[in-house]
Amino acid sequence: MPGSNLTRTALLLASLSLAGGAALAAPASPFIAMAGTWSGGGVLSTTDGQQEQLRCRAAYDVDGAGDQLRLNLTCASASYKFDLASEVEYRGGAIRGSWTEASRNASGTLSGRAAGDHVEAAARGDSFSANLSLTTRGGRQMVSIQPQGTNVTSVSLALNRR
C-alpha cells in the first residue's frame, strides 16, 4: 500500500531527526560559565536569629572541556571565617567530588545535579553537612547554603565576576 510506505518513511525521518536532536542537545557543562575569579558578599544567619555580613572571594579553575572544576572560596564576617576548597567532576548532568574546609579541619564528599546555569548539591562530611544551590548568569552568581547540625542556619551570597 502506498500510504503505509509513506507513513513508514515519515516515521523513520521523524525518529532520525529526534535522535539527531537528542545528540545535539547533550547537556553542556555549567562549569564553563563559572570559570574565573569572583567577589562579593552576603549574609550568614544563625540559630539565635543573628545575621552577619560576609565578604567573599572565589576562584573557579575549569579544565578546557569543562568537566573538571577546582574551587577555592574564602568568606569572612566579624565572627566567622571559612576557607573552602573543592574538586568536582561533571558527567551528563551529575556532579561528584570532594571538599575541604581548612579553618575547621573538615572534609567530605559532594554530589548533586547540574543543568544549564543551575547546580544543586549536597555536601557531606563527618562533622558537617549542607545543601547548596548555585546559579550563574553572565557575570553574576547567586549561592545559597543551608548547613545542618551547626549554629549557622543559612548563608546567602551574591558574587560578581572580577
C-alpha positions in Angstrom: 0.0 0.0 0.0 1.4 3.4 -1.0 0.0 5.1 2.1 1.8 2.7 4.5 5.2 3.3 2.8 4.7 7.0 3.2 3.8 6.5 6.9 6.9 4.3 7.5 9.1 6.9 5.7 7.7 9.7 7.8 8.2 7.8 11.0 11.8 6.9 10.0 12.5 10.6 9.2 10.9 11.7 12.5 12.9 9.2 14.5 16.1 10.1 12.8 15.5 13.8 13.4 14.6 13.2 17.1 17.8 11.1 17.6 19.9 13.8 15.9 18.2 16.5 18.1 18.9 14.5 21.2 22.6 14.1 20.3 22.8 17.9 19.7 21.1 18.7 22.9 23.6 16.9 25.1 24.0 18.9 28.3 26.8 21.5 28.3 28.8 21.7 31.5 27.7 24.5 33.8 31.3 24.8 35.0 32.3 26.7 31.9 30.3 29.8 32.8 31.8 29.7 36.3 35.4 29.9 35.3 37.4 32.8 36.7 37.6 35.0 39.8 34.6 36.3 41.7 34.0 38.5 44.7 31.0 39.8 46.6 29.2 39.4 49.8 26.1 38.1 51.5 24.5 37.3 54.8 25.2 34.5 57.3 22.2 33.7 59.6 22.5 31.8 63.0 20.1 29.8 65.1 19.8 32.7 67.6 18.4 35.0 64.9 21.6 37.0 64.4 22.8 37.9 60.9 26.3 38.9 59.9 27.5 40.4 56.6 30.0 38.3 54.7 32.7 39.4 52.2 33.8 36.6 49.9 36.3 35.8 47.1 36.0 32.7 44.9 38.3 31.3 42.2 37.0 28.6 39.8 39.6 26.8 37.8 37.9 24.9 35.0 39.6 22.4 32.6 39.3 23.0 28.9 36.4 20.6 28.3 34.5 22.0 31.3 34.1 18.7 33.1 36.5 19.3 35.9 36.3 22.2 38.4 38.6 23.3 41.2 37.1 25.8 43.6 38.6 28.0 46.3 36.1 30.1 48.3 37.0 32.3 51.3 34.4 34.2 53.2 34.7 36.2 56.4 32.4 38.2 58.8 33.0 39.7 62.2 32.7 36.3 63.9 33.1 33.7 61.2 35.6 32.7 58.5 35.5 29.8 56.2 38.1 28.7 53.7 36.6 26.1 51.3 38.3 24.1 48.6 36.7 21.5 46.4 37.3 19.4 43.3 34.3 18.5 41.3 33.6 16.4 38.2 30.6 16.9 35.8 29.3 13.9 33.8 26.0 14.1 31.9 24.1 16.2 34.4 25.6 14.7 37.6 28.3 16.2 39.7 30.5 14.4 42.2 33.6 15.4 44.1 35.3 16.2 47.4 35.7 19.3 49.6 37.8 20.5 52.5 37.4 23.4 54.9 40.7 24.5 56.3 39.7 26.6 59.3 37.7 23.7 60.8 39.8 20.9 59.5 36.7 19.3 57.9 36.3 17.4 54.7 33.8 15.2 52.8 32.1 14.5 49.6 29.9 16.5 47.3 27.2 15.2 44.9 24.3 16.6 43.0 22.8 17.6 39.7 23.6 20.4 37.3 21.6 21.7 34.4 22.1 24.9 32.4 23.1 27.7 34.8 22.0 25.9 38.0 23.7 23.5 40.4 22.0 21.7 43.3 24.3 19.7 45.5 24.7 18.1 48.9 28.0 18.3 50.9 28.5 15.6 53.4 31.3 15.0 56.0 31.9 13.5 59.4 31.1 16.8 61.3 29.3 18.8 58.7 26.6 18.6 56.1 24.9 21.2 53.9 22.7 21.6 50.9 23.7 24.2 48.4 22.2 25.9 45.4 24.2 27.9 42.9 23.0 29.9 39.8 25.4 31.6 37.4 24.0 34.1 34.9 26.6 36.1 33.0 28.8 38.0 35.4 26.6 37.3 38.5 26.4 34.3 40.7 23.9 33.5 43.5 24.8 31.0 46.1 22.6 29.6 48.9 23.9 27.2 51.6 21.8 25.5 54.3 24.1 23.8 56.8 22.7 21.1 59.2 23.8 20.5 62.7 25.6 23.8 63.3 24.6 27.2 64.8 24.7 28.6 61.2 21.3 28.2 59.6 22.0 29.7 56.2 24.4 31.5 54.0 23.3 33.6 51.0 25.9 35.1 48.7 25.9 37.3 45.6 29.1 37.2 43.7 30.3 39.2 40.7 32.9 38.2 38.2 36.1 40.3 38.5 
